[in-house]
Amino acid sequence: MTTTTTGRPSDAPEPGPGATRQPSADTERSAGQRPEVDDAFERDRLPAPRNAARALLASLLAPHRRRVGLVAVLLLLQQAAVQAGPLLVAYALDRAVPALRAGDHGPLVAVAVAAGLCAAASGGLQWGFIRVSALVSQDVLLDLRGRIFRHGQALGLDFHERYTSGRLISRATTDVESLRELLDEGIQELITIALSSVYITVTLLFLDPGFGVAALVSAAPLALEVRSYRRRSHRVYSAKSTAMAGVIVQFTETLNGIRPVQAFRRERPNDEAFARLNHRHERVNGDAFLEMARYVVLSRLAANVAVAAIVLWGAYRVATGGLALGVLAAAVLYLRRLYDPIDRLGMFLNAYESAAASLQKIAGLLAQRPTVPEPSAPAGLPAVASGSPGREVAFRGVSFAYRTGGEVLPRFDLPLAAGSTTAVVGATGAGKSTLAKLLARFYDPTEGRVLLDGVDLRELSAAELRRAVVMVTQEAFLFSGTVADNIALGRPDATRAEIESAAKAIGAHDFIAALPDGYDTDVRKRGGRISAGQRQLVGFARALLADPAVLILDEATSSLDIPGERAVQRAMDTVLRGRTAVVIAHRLSTVEIADRVLVMADGRIVEDGPPDRLIKDRGRFAALHQAWRDSVG
Amino acid sequence: MADTTYATNPTDPTSLSPSPQPSAVRSLLRLWPFVRPVRARLFTAAFVAVVASCVSLVIPLVLKWLVDGPIATGDPGGVWLGGGYLLLLGLAEALLFGFRRWLVARPLSGVEAAMRAALYRRLQRLPVAFHDRWPSGQLLSRGTTDLQMLRMFLTFPLTFLLVNGVTILVGGVLLVAQRWSLGLVLLSPLLPLLVLCSVFEAKYGRAARVVQDQIGDLTTVVEESVLGIRIIKGFGRHRSQARAFKELTRRLRASELRKARLLAWIWGLNTTLPECALGAALVLGAVQVADGALSAGTLVAFLSTALALRWPVESIGFLLAMSNEAATATDRYFEVMDEPEVSDAPVAGGPEVGRAPGEPRADAADGGRPAGSAEPVAGRGPESGGRPRSAPGGLVFSGVQFRYPDAPPDAPPTLQDVTLHIRPGETMALVGATGSGKTTLTALVPRLYDPTAGRITLDDRDLATIGRDEVRSLVAVAFEEPTLFSATAAENVLMGAADAQEADLRRALRVAQADGFVDALPQGGATPVGEQGLSLSGGQRQRLALARAVVGRPRFLILDDPLSALDVHTEALVEAALRQVLATTTALVVAHRPSTVLLADRVALLSGGRITAVGTHHELLRDHAEYAALMSGEEEAAR
């Protein structure tokens, strides 16, 4: 845990796509290549086009153009109602009082009515403004959250293996939160600032062109300061977003590994690691405040000096007779009000830059293209030949290499007959899992095609592909929800009876029935109580329910005890009979039911044939088989 | 996944509790211990803010004086003087505003960081049972969005509630002093406003709480969708997952809109009522002017003071709303902080009180030193430590019962009356059907959970009387799921020992047959692994986790199905190396298959939460049908 996002040397290797479950020799090959790409991940700075943040914001707001317009109108009217106060005072004194003295109550009643209306209007419009703007901001956030989530789900495994869950969480939570702040407060600020600035500048120009021009000139240093503030704060906020992501990464890692953390007494070292990350965030957080403080001081100074200078200049002009006193008096009061919103402008810029930095990061995430894209015009699979649910699989001239260059599987051809069960064996890192992942289309081959009943996997829609091909892996993750929900993941429209029969077929029914609420037991609450073996059984039930034409088992029985393993074998013999199966297993008991065995070494298939023949041939498989026989005792 | 999944999932373990909501002020006062260290700066900053606001109020007055006085009379000296004052005040105002921000910038980030560090610290030390109960997303959102909200509260609303409060008070006094009748009219809406606001604020606080909890749920779903990405992709479920997420975000949107509705009312009332009072004062004032009871100038002065108070009054509504949100964030934060931390100190008293204090204690202190400081391996365990012959030593479970704290009361305990003696230096295999409680039993030894009855002794020392920290220095565990942390491969292994040397690392890697692949990593043992590094295969991770367990030459070793992900060839090599380690270690090994069982001297069969048989593998295979079924899978009768 001592390694942090930035604490690592910049030339440290990153796993290429498919590095999971990959041999050490391969990872070595990928080391140090394409450092700029790795660096982007490492420093949490994924490439995004310039102005990506603004473009993203614009695309988010575009569907709500009318509402944004309505928000502006409401605000305009509300300001008008508020500004009517002084006019009413003038009217009351100039007209109502004399009229009252003359015994006429009419004007006073008019004042009272107008005041009442203004009060109601300013409150009512404020009410309407908040509701409409909340609608806009919530719809934008809903849209953005959905985009991040859907995009994260669409991105390939290679992306997830490098981006870390913590960063994705950070993008979807804290970074979205900073946009919320901008939308909740920013729009109002911006519109009021713009309105009052324009209004006052125009009034000044109208009162005296000289003052108007002077005011505009005095805006130049302010504009400069605003620009430099934006540049500086953008840097700070970008760093802040990265620092926050670092904190979140450490947080989630600790929470998800709390058992080993406590068992190995990692608390204190973790405290230290966290303190470093937290401190980094604290610093940039403070930096952001200080940038704001600097902006406030500099912009206020510029504004106040400008006011003093213009007043003196005005006094000189009055003294020389070039200016009427009344005009100066009015201009001076307006000048002061012109610079009033500087602080609020600062707050707006602050919110904007914070949101822009977050949006930039989100845009970088959204700019990542899925490495395993869905086809634009999906092809359908031919109807299954009657009698056999399995489909034929063919690897045609397939090779696979990391994007970073290390070759995992040299070019090979491999047909798998429909309905056959093929076992793939070999040492860790021989390329078995890569083979399986190509078939499940977790990755696309670098060269060649993987065909399912003659159709390239790349031409199948995700839904079609997943109906046909299902892969069960070693780690059986359970989602929040009940056990039944988790099994139903295989086929969401399954009935309870179907779910239970799948569980029964795999030998999982007994333990599930023994849980406190049976199939309705919430796994998250007792998730820690469902053992790894039980989770694998749930995973199997899920696969059984999905009822695929091709089933891939990647070390999916590792944590099962022997009765569990037997149940799985029986299920494959009965329920899954006729399906095309690819089984990767260390324990060769699974191999016994295979029609065909592939032995892999260094990415190549070195032996291929029915198990009996391979045993007779006294090759690698025969040796493995003997070792397994011995281990079973 | 079915959309109902999240609908049935309770938001948060604590939101279900019917505890009455504490008042916002009382909640916020709990922040004091964290704010205390920076109180001087915070108070100074608030004071500076008040002064700066006063300066801001003075500047228009100077302008007025300048225009009415020196400029009107054409007094050049006066103009220069006035201009000078203006400049000085302007400088003072700018610097004071900046100074206020500078004062609190670092300290308040410090407060946020300190609170986050305290939360992290606490979370690490809360019992595993707590983590079973709480989704990590809920905990994470407390450490991020909630704390950001609190920092914002301390920076802005807290100060400005004070500043605006003072302004309103001073303004109110001025108004009443100027013309008490008009002043009272102007101040009349204060009371109804207070009542209405407090009604809405209470509702708002509850709405804010719902939103915060929903954000926590959202965080959990995002996290799961990333951790379970392989399954989602494997079953093509990203669409239904996205639907579930959408459902949740829709609910969040509805809650946020409810919050906005309340805020709209608060703002609207805060705008309308004072405006009405202003209008009433205007009409009343006009009447008084008409009667000659009041001069027009006084009325104008009075009304401009009132107008100056408009913003402070209006803003109080949303400042209070922000404070309410901060209060609920505080509640959420302290829900976790108030969870009792497991104390690291040995339990005073306990079942051991009756024992003769002399011998066993001294003996335990001798024999129970953390691994590494003595040489327990070479010395073949406690026997060489001069232990009295009568003392059994080793790892002893006597009458251990365990029930998960959140288990339904009518359910049988997970473990009942488990009695098992693992002799010093002995390796005991633990065999049992899926779900028989094997992993639960192993979790009791490093005190991840404590038994609900009975006791466990390590070398005759009651586990309950040994601090958790010490227990964990004596016991090393290789978990069923090999978790690697974001650190180098070597660091991941060395986590298992306090002061291991390079030689220990090499030895541990050799035992786990991990030296080969670790050396072949791009930077060897210095290669970062875990989530932020290289992803290793299941077998590789399992071997590193095994190396971590043995690196510190622990006195007690718990291995939970340690070889499941290894291929046959590697498994055989690891077994051979592990045998040497086990020969001198007291070990409990959860085993699913004969090859692992054969590492052990004896086997215990766990069935229905009880130890039903203890013996050698061959004895049990011969005499015990259930065991034979588990080991061969051929007999169905036992299930």
Interface residues (C-beta under 8 A of the other chain):
Chain A: M1 T2 T3 T5 R8 A12 P13 E14 P15 A19 T20 R21 Q22 P23 S24 A25 T27 E28 S30 A31 G32 G85 P86 L88 V89 A92 L93 A96 V97 L100 R101 L108 V111 A112 A115 G116 C118 A119 A120 S122 G123 G124 Q126 W127 G128 I130 R131 A134 L135 Q138 D139 L141 L142 R145 G146 F149 R150 G152 Q153 A154 L157 H160 E161 T164 S165 G166 L168 I169 S170 A172 T173 T174 E177 M244 V247 I248 V249 Q250 F251 T252 E253 T254 L255 N256 G257 I258 R259 P260 V261 Q262 A263 F264 R265 R266 E267 P269 N270 D271 F274 A275 N278 H279 H281 E282 R283 N285 G286 F289 L290 M292 A293 R294 V296 V297 L298 R300 L301 A303 N304 V305 V307 A308 V311 L312 G314 A315 V318 A319 L325 L328 A329 V332 L333 R336 D343 V425 G426 A427 T428 G429 S433 A440 F442 A462 A463 L465 R466 R467 V470 M471 V472 T473 Q474 E475 A476 F477 F479 S480 G481 T482 D485 N486 A488 L489 G490 P492 D510 F511 A514 P516 D522 R524 K525 R526 G527 G528 R529 S531 A532 G533 Q534 L537 G539 R542 A546 E555 S558 S559 L560 D561 I562 P563 G564 E565 R566 H586 R587 L588 L624 A627 W628 D630 S631 V632 G633
Chain B: M1 A2 T4 T5 Y6 T8 N9 I59 P60 L63 L66 V67 D68 P70 I71 A72 G74 P76 V79 W80 G82 G83 L86 L87 L89 G90 L91 E93 A94 L95 F97 G98 R101 W102 V104 A105 R106 L108 S109 G110 E112 A113 R116 A117 Y120 R121 L123 Q124 R125 V128 H131 D132 R133 P135 S136 G137 L139 L140 S141 G143 T144 T145 Q148 R151 T155 I215 L218 T219 T220 V221 V222 E223 E224 S225 V226 L227 G228 I229 R230 I231 I232 K233 G234 F235 G236 R237 H238 R239 S240 Q241 A242 F245 K246 T249 R250 L252 R253 E256 L257 A260 R261 L263 A264 W265 W267 G268 L269 N270 T271 T272 L273 E275 C276 L278 G279 A280 L282 V283 G285 A286 V287 V289 A290 A296 L299 V300 L303 L307 Y404 D406 A407 P408 A411 T414 A433 T434 G435 K438 T439 T440 A443 P446 L448 R468 D469 R472 S473 V475 A476 V477 F479 E480 E481 T483 F485 S486 A487 T488 E491 M495 G496 G516 F517 V518 A520 L521 P522 Q523 T527 P528 G530 E531 Q532 G533 L534 S535 L536 S537 G538 G539 Q540 A545 R548 D561 S564 A565 L566 D567 V568 H569 T570 E571 A572 H592 R593 P594 S595 L598 A629 L630 M631 S632 G633 E634 R639
